[in-house]
Amino acid sequence: MELRRYGEDPRLEAREEANKAVDRQKRYRQILDCLEERGASTAKQVAVWMCLSGYIPSSERNYASPRLTEMCRMGMVEPVGKTRCTYTGKTVTVYDLREG
């Protein structure tokens, strides 16, 4: 185990390493493929589809959710509504491709 210096936060370092490991462009394309094929979907629905397609190892929504947020900021997709998640029962955002 590596000792840390005062003021260092190993959680932030681990998060940064994980973020660097993600091929964002590849993940964006996979999400776009999903929305093109399936239409408006929640982050969990996108993750399930990506898992079934073999893009990701599990249907955990956190594979898709951060990328959907980034894609919204870039204008690639947009939130188009809310629905009750069939997996959790919670109210969640529905995303779709941005027109134009």
Secondary structure as UniProt FT lines:
FT   TURN            6..7
FT   HELIX           10..21
FT   HELIX           24..38
FT   STRAND          41..42
FT   HELIX           43..52
FT   TURN            53..54
FT   HELIX           61..63
FT   HELIX           65..73
FT   TURN            74..75
FT   STRAND          77..84
FT   TURN            86..88
FT   STRAND          91..97
//
